[in-house]
Amino acid sequence: MKIETNRLLLRQYTLNDVPFIYKLMNSEGWIKNIGDRNIKTVEDAEAYMLKNYLSSYEKHGFGPYLVSLKEDGTPLGSAGLYKRDSLEHPDVGFAFLPEFANKGYAFEAASAVMEFAATTLGIKTIVGITLESNLSSIKLLKKLGLSEVGTFTYEDGEELLLFSN
């Protein structure tokens, strides 16, 4: 599975991407806006990927995808679909290293993921969840054509804004 845009390539993660996931999940933006997943070692990152990323491809036929520059393969971030037990529909998610923020990559990648979901996977309804304080994520979800429809409460009690197309 590969998705190509003007500037980007998106593909399924492999265990070769563990060092990148370790870096991304320990970036300031990830911890602030997505949450600390307690990834303290590369081994923790590998275990997380096996449990949450690679298994999703087999179970659902989709998951998060590595986003890299088409021109040189530099990994920038992650964009994909997540099927959460407590949400009826998959949600679109994205996270990028800070040095690649505000360059339009997240919109380009997330748009491609939503197009892939609709045309290839036949998924018509996509949701998005984010912290009320994450204004850049809210702006991007709206730019993707999602509208705020309410709130979503995680198992841990954290309340997030819920968007849907």
Secondary structure, 3 states (H helix, E strand, C coil): CEEECCCEEEEECCHHHHHHHHHHHCCHHHHHHCCCCCCCCHHHHHHHHHHHHHHHHHHHCCCEEEEEECCCCCEEEEEEEECCCCCCCCEEEEEECHHHCCCCHHHHHHHHHHHHHHHCCCCCCCEEEECCCCHHHHHHHHHCCCEEEEEEECCCCCEEEEEEC
